[in-house]
C-alpha cells in the first residue's frame, strides 16, 4: 500500500476524522485567544496611557483629593481622612475628607474616560511612613501625556489653595520632611516689635536674595543665604522668623541639631531635600556644639549627645556638597559660645542682635494693646518708668505684663508698672 492510499484510508476513518476535527477546533481557539491577548496588549501599549503614583510621591495626597472633588464625585466606595483646620477665631475645626477607597473607580475628564485603580499591599510597608504601600494608577485612552500633567497641576493648585494664607511647619522624620501639626495663620510682620529698622533691614535683604538669583550665577557665587539672630531669650528672634516666613509666603523647616540619631549624611540629605520656598531654622545652635576653644573637660560633657560632627555641619552649610537656593536662619542666646568658623561670611551672611526693649519698642507695644487719645502720653510715661527701674527688659516680659492687664485701663497699667518683675 502506497502512502497516498494510507492517507486516503485514514480520511475515511470516522474516529480519525473526529479527532482531527477536535484538534483543529482546539488549535483554532488557542490561536484566536493568543491573537486576542496580543491585540489587547498592543492596544494598551499604543492606544492607552497609564500613570502610576506611589504613596511616597508628594502628589499622592493631592491626586486623591482632586479625584474626589473633580473626578469620581459619584463613587460610593470611600475612605475617610480626618484633619484639623484653624479658624480665624483661633478655634480648631475638625474636617473629614472622603477619598476613593481601595479598588476601581471611573470618571470622565476633558472628554476622556479615566479608570482609577487604587491598590494597597498589606504585606509591604513604607518604611518611612509606617503604613501599607499604596499606589494609584490612572488609565485613559490616547497617547497625550499632557492630560496627566494638567491633572497633576490642578491637584497641586487645589492643595495650595487650601493652605493659602497659612504657614506650614515641617519637622525631620527619618530622611524626609513631614508636616508638623496643622497649618498656622500667617503672623503679620508688624506684630513683632523689634528695634527701629531691624526687621525692615532683614526683610529687604531676604527679598533682594530671592529676586536676584541671576546675580549670583553671573558671579559664580553659591546661591544661598545665611542669617544669625542672637540676643537674650524672649526678645523676639523666633517670633520674627515666623512672621518673616508669612511675609515672604514661605514655610519653615525646623531642624534640631541635638536630635538623637541625626548624622552628618542625614543632615546633608535633609538640607538637600527641604521643601521649596521654605526657611530652614536651626534654633539654639549654641546648644548643639561646644567651641573648639573649650577645654577637654567641657567638650567631654557634650560627647555622645548626638552623632552630628561640627565639621559635618560646616560642610552642609558651605561645603562642596551643600545645596543652593536656600535660606538658613540660626538663633542663639550666647553668641560668644559659637565657633568663629560657623559664623564666618559665606555661612552666616548677616548677623543681627535682637536685644532688650528700648523706649520706642515699649511705646509701640503699649499702643498695640491700649487705645485712646491719651494713649501716646501714657505710653511714654510707661516706657520711662520701666527703663528707670531696669533697662534689661525683654519684649516677652512686657507682653506678659500687658496680657495680665488686658482688661485694665491705661492709667492702671502705668500705675502698676512695678509688678512687671514679679509676674511669672
ZITAPE-V861276 format. One line per field, one symbol per residue. phi: phi as a letter, one per 40 degrees, with the letter a starting at -180 (. if undefined). psi: psi as a letter, one per 40 degrees, with the letter a starting at -180 (. if undefined). burial: 1 if it has 9 or more other C-alpha atoms within 8 Angstrom, else 0. Layout:
phi->???
psi->???
burial->???
This chain:
phi->.ccccccccccccccccccccccccccccccccccccccccccccbbbbbbbbccccccccdccccdccbbccccbbbbbbcbbbccccgccbcbbbcbdcchbababafgbcbbbbbbbcccbbcccbgbdcbabbbbachbcccdcccccccccccccccbcgbbccbbcbgbbcbcbgcdbcccccccbcbddgccccccccccccccbccccccbgcdcabbbbbbiccgbhccccccccccccgbbbbcbcccccgcbcccccccccbcdcfbccbbcfccccbbcccccdcccccccgcabccccccccccabccccbfabbbbbacbccccccccbcdhbbcabbcbbccbdccccccccccbbhccddcccccccccccccaccbcdcccccccccbcbccdcccccccccdcbcg
psi->hidddddddddehddddddddddddddddddddddddddddddddeeihihhhieeidedddddddddddcgdeiehiiihhihihideeihhhhhhhihahaiiiihhfehhhhhhhihhdehihddefiihiihhhhiiaehedddddddddddddddddeheihhhiihhbeihhhhaiiiihhideehhiihedddddddddddddefddddddefhhgihhihhiiiieeedddddddddddefiihhhhheehhehidddddddddeiiifihhhgifddediiieeiiddddddehediehiddddddddfadeiiafihhhiiiegdeehidddeihddhehhhhhaiiaddddddddeddhiidedddddddddddddddheghiddddddddddfdeiiddddddfddedeei.
burial->0000010001100001100000000000000000000000011100111000111000110111111100110000010000111100000000001111000011110000111111111000110000011111111110000000001101110110001001111111001110100111110110011110011000100010100010011000001011111111011110011111111011111110110001110111111001000111111111000100000001100100011100011111010001000111111111100110011100111011011111111111111001000011011111111110001011111111110000000100110010010000
